[in-house]
Amino acid sequence: MHEKILLVDDEEGIRKVLGISLADSGFEVFTAGSGEEALGIFREERPPIVLTDIKMPGMDGVELLRKIKLESPDTEVIMISGHGDMDLAIGSLQADAADFVTKPIKDEALEIALKRAHERIWMREKLREYTENLERLVSEKAQKLLEAERLAAIGQTVAVLAHTIKNITGGLKGGMFVLEKGIELDDKKYLGQGWEMIRGNVDKIANLALDMLSYAKERAPNYQLCDPNQPVKEVCDLMHSRAQKRGVEVEVDIDPDLQKMKFDVEGIHCCLMNLVTNAIDACTDVECINKPGQVVVRSRANTHGGVEYQVIDNGCGMDEATREQIFRMFFSSKGTKGTGLGLMITKKIIQEHGGTIECESERGKGTRFVIRLPKGDNSCS
């Protein structure tokens, strides 16, 4: 089946010549001699592309464009203008016309305009498909959360989650706009920027789903007899390359006299990984570019026979209002880069151990996290 196109012009000769050319290009062509007639045909046939003259008796092309966009925003409208109609043509672009061609119409110019219209249609369909897939993914993960009954205040959680998804969708729409501008202007810079915006928000929603599952998962600590310094060494080794690339020095300060104790090695590894990652990011914040970043990861025996971990950075720090919210669900000081679940998951794991986590921070002077794990009944010397 050929793609439909509606050709609108009050001159019969232009309709006939252009209609033949468009039919030869593979279109199913519908023609109209006025804006009023065109609107009736459009409502009946719903062609994805409309090619209309700007100046016509009665309803002109600009008014027709506005009416079509009001009823079908996704329809692409290409304007036909005379040499004296340049202001009207530019105004039609501001009313969301796909492009305009000038009379006498050259085949090459019309071909480019139709190509841009097709690219806009294709990109919109792909982004809509992408968004629908993301919405389905979030719906599936949210259903698992409900089934697991891990969130006591589920109403509040769904409301905050909806707000988070709305923000991500806003980022996707922003990327769509920039990407479409890149296509419209054939500007590679805009194309690259738009794609990076879309990719960043796709990554964020994928991380959000995984973090939500991690938080909702019913899991008791898997206690193992282990050296408390082991997760410190492993995390610092893993983060060395990331820190080095960002110009951040990571210092390991462990207590070699710590005795083995029973704790969930995987869980504490996850906690320290979250804290060290955040510390490195804080040191590379735009406010810290004029000083070398430094992160210290420390282990010490605490007064109750357990272990104390400290992660200290000289990064951007936090004000009091931010510090009070860092363990709340979906709160992130990283803007679009964070999911707002990492520190909440960290606190959950520490609490499962019967331990505590505290934060000391001052804007512009860095941050210090302290984890205290008790000796408890599950530990041994």
FENZIBEL-V374075 format. One record per residue. RES is the residue in three letters. SS is DSSP state (H for helix, E for strand, C for the rest). OMEGA is omega in degrees with one decimal (NA if undefined). Layout:
RES_SS_OMEGA, RES_SS_OMEGA
This chain:
MET_C_-179.5, HIS_C_176.6, GLU_E_-178.2, LYS_E_172.5, ILE_E_178.8, LEU_E_-179.9, LEU_E_-175.2, VAL_E_176.5, ASP_C_-177.9, ASP_C_177.6, GLU_C_-175.8, GLU_H_-178.7, GLY_H_179.1, ILE_H_178.4, ARG_H_-176.8, LYS_H_-177.2, VAL_H_-179.3, LEU_H_179.0, GLY_H_178.2, ILE_H_-179.8, SER_H_-179.9, LEU_H_177.7, ALA_H_177.2, ASP_H_179.4, SER_C_175.0, GLY_C_-179.6, PHE_E_165.4, GLU_E_-167.4, VAL_E_170.5, PHE_E_-176.8, THR_E_177.3, ALA_E_-177.9, GLY_C_179.5, SER_C_178.7, GLY_H_-179.5, GLU_H_178.6, GLU_H_-179.1, ALA_H_-178.7, LEU_H_177.5, GLY_H_178.6, ILE_H_-179.4, PHE_H_-178.0, ARG_H_-179.6, GLU_H_-172.3, GLU_H_-179.4, ARG_C_177.3, PRO_C_180.0, PRO_C_-178.8, ILE_E_175.5, VAL_E_178.4, LEU_E_-172.2, THR_E_173.5, ASP_E_179.9, ILE_C_-176.5, LYS_C_176.8, MET_C_175.8, PRO_C_-179.8, GLY_C_178.1, MET_C_-179.5, ASP_C_-174.9, GLY_H_-179.4, VAL_H_177.6, GLU_H_177.1, LEU_H_177.3, LEU_H_-177.7, ARG_H_-179.3, LYS_H_178.9, ILE_H_-179.5, LYS_H_178.3, LEU_H_-178.8, GLU_H_-175.5, SER_C_-175.8, PRO_C_-176.9, ASP_C_178.6, THR_C_-180.0, GLU_E_-177.2, VAL_E_177.4, ILE_E_-176.1, MET_E_174.4, ILE_E_-175.8, SER_E_170.5, GLY_C_-177.3, HIS_H_179.7, GLY_H_-175.8, ASP_H_-173.2, MET_H_178.9, ASP_H_177.2, LEU_H_-179.6, ALA_H_178.7, ILE_H_177.4, GLY_H_179.3, SER_H_175.9, LEU_H_176.8, GLN_H_175.9, ALA_C_174.0, ASP_C_168.7, ALA_C_-178.4, ALA_C_-176.3, ASP_E_171.8, PHE_E_175.6, VAL_E_-176.5, THR_E_175.7, LYS_C_-7.7, PRO_C_-172.2, ILE_C_175.9, LYS_C_-177.8, ASP_H_-177.3, GLU_H_-179.7, ALA_H_179.2, LEU_H_179.1, GLU_H_178.7, ILE_H_-179.6, ALA_H_178.6, LEU_H_178.2, LYS_H_178.8, ARG_H_178.4, ALA_H_178.6, HIS_H_179.2, GLU_H_177.8, ARG_H_178.7, ILE_H_-178.9, TRP_H_-178.5, MET_H_179.7, ARG_H_179.4, GLU_H_-179.9, LYS_H_-179.9, LEU_H_176.8, ARG_H_177.2, GLU_H_178.8, TYR_H_-178.7, THR_H_178.8, GLU_H_177.7, ASN_H_178.5, LEU_H_178.9, GLU_H_177.9, ARG_H_178.3, LEU_H_179.3, VAL_H_179.5, SER_H_179.4, GLU_H_-179.1, LYS_H_179.0, ALA_H_177.6, GLN_H_177.3, LYS_H_177.4, LEU_H_179.8, LEU_H_-178.6, GLU_H_-178.7, ALA_H_179.6, GLU_C_-179.5, ARG_C_-177.3, LEU_C_-177.3, ALA_C_-178.9, ALA_C_-171.6, ILE_H_179.3, GLY_H_179.3, GLN_H_-179.0, THR_H_-179.5, VAL_H_179.9, ALA_H_-179.6, VAL_H_178.1, LEU_H_178.6, ALA_H_178.6, HIS_H_179.0, THR_H_179.5, ILE_H_178.1, LYS_H_178.2, ASN_H_179.3, ILE_H_178.3, THR_H_175.9, GLY_H_176.4, GLY_H_177.6, LEU_H_179.4, LYS_H_176.0, GLY_H_176.7, GLY_H_177.1, MET_H_-178.0, PHE_H_-178.7, VAL_H_-179.7, LEU_H_178.9, GLU_H_176.2, LYS_H_178.1, GLY_H_178.0, ILE_H_-177.9, GLU_H_-176.8, LEU_H_-175.6, ASP_C_-175.6, ASP_C_-177.7, LYS_H_179.2, LYS_H_177.5, TYR_H_178.8, LEU_H_179.8, GLY_H_-179.8, GLN_H_-179.8, GLY_H_-180.0, TRP_H_178.6, GLU_H_177.3, MET_H_179.9, ILE_H_-178.2, ARG_H_179.3, GLY_H_-179.8, ASN_H_174.4, VAL_H_177.1, ASP_H_-177.3, LYS_H_-177.6, ILE_H_175.0, ALA_H_177.3, ASN_H_179.1, LEU_H_-179.9, ALA_H_-180.0, LEU_H_179.4, ASP_H_178.2, MET_H_177.4, LEU_H_179.8, SER_H_-179.0, TYR_H_-175.0, ALA_H_-175.1, LYS_C_176.9, GLU_C_-173.3, ARG_C_173.8, ALA_C_178.7, PRO_C_177.9, ASN_C_-173.5, TYR_E_175.4, GLN_E_176.4, LEU_E_-171.6, CYS_E_174.3, ASP_C_-179.6, PRO_C_179.5, ASN_C_-175.0, GLN_H_-179.8, PRO_H_177.5, VAL_H_-179.2, LYS_H_-177.1, GLU_H_-178.6, VAL_H_-179.2, CYS_H_176.3, ASP_H_-178.5, LEU_H_-175.6, MET_H_-176.7, HIS_H_-176.9, SER_H_179.4, ARG_H_-179.0, ALA_H_-177.8, GLN_H_179.8, LYS_H_-177.6, ARG_C_177.4, GLY_C_-178.8, VAL_E_177.8, GLU_E_177.1, VAL_E_-179.0, GLU_E_178.6, VAL_E_-178.4, ASP_E_-175.7, ILE_C_176.4, ASP_C_-175.9, PRO_C_-176.8, ASP_C_179.0, LEU_C_179.0, GLN_C_175.8, LYS_C_177.6, MET_E_-179.8, LYS_E_175.4, PHE_E_179.7, ASP_E_-174.8, VAL_H_-178.4, GLU_H_-179.3, GLY_H_180.0, ILE_H_174.6, HIS_H_179.5, CYS_H_-179.8, CYS_H_-178.8, LEU_H_177.9, MET_H_177.8, ASN_H_-176.2, LEU_H_-179.4, VAL_H_176.8, THR_H_178.3, ASN_H_-178.7, ALA_H_178.3, ILE_H_178.0, ASP_H_-179.9, ALA_H_-179.7, CYS_H_-179.7, THR_C_174.3, ASP_C_-177.1, VAL_H_-179.6, GLU_H_-174.1, CYS_H_-172.6, ILE_C_-176.6, ASN_C_177.9, LYS_C_-179.6, PRO_C_-179.5, GLY_E_179.1, GLN_E_176.9, VAL_E_177.7, VAL_E_176.3, VAL_E_-168.9, ARG_E_172.5, SER_E_179.4, ARG_E_170.8, ALA_E_177.2, ASN_C_-172.3, THR_C_-178.5, HIS_C_177.9, GLY_C_178.0, GLY_C_-178.1, VAL_E_176.6, GLU_E_176.0, TYR_E_177.0, GLN_E_173.1, VAL_E_-172.5, ILE_E_176.4, ASP_E_177.4, ASN_C_-176.1, GLY_C_-170.5, CYS_C_179.1, GLY_C_-177.6, MET_C_172.1, ASP_C_-174.1, GLU_H_-178.8, ALA_H_178.1, THR_H_-177.8, ARG_H_-178.3, GLU_C_-175.5, GLN_C_-168.8, ILE_C_-179.6, PHE_C_179.6, ARG_C_-178.2, MET_C_174.9, PHE_C_174.5, PHE_C_178.7, SER_C_174.9, SER_C_-177.8, LYS_C_-179.0, GLY_H_-177.1, THR_H_-175.8, LYS_H_-174.8, GLY_C_177.9, THR_C_-178.8, GLY_C_-179.5, LEU_C_-173.7, GLY_H_-178.7, LEU_H_176.8, MET_H_176.1, ILE_H_177.7, THR_H_-180.0, LYS_H_179.6, LYS_H_-179.7, ILE_H_179.5, ILE_H_179.2, GLN_H_176.5, GLU_H_176.4, HIS_C_-174.2, GLY_C_-177.5, GLY_C_179.8, THR_E_174.2, ILE_E_-178.7, GLU_E_-180.0, CYS_E_172.4, GLU_E_-176.9, SER_E_175.7, GLU_E_-176.9, ARG_C_178.2, GLY_C_-176.4, LYS_C_174.4, GLY_E_-173.2, THR_E_178.1, ARG_E_173.7, PHE_E_178.9, VAL_E_174.6, ILE_E_176.6, ARG_E_178.0, LEU_E_180.0, PRO_C_173.9, LYS_C_173.5, GLY_C_-178.7, ASP_C_-175.6, ASN_C_-178.3, SER_C_178.2, CYS_C_-179.5, SER_C_NA
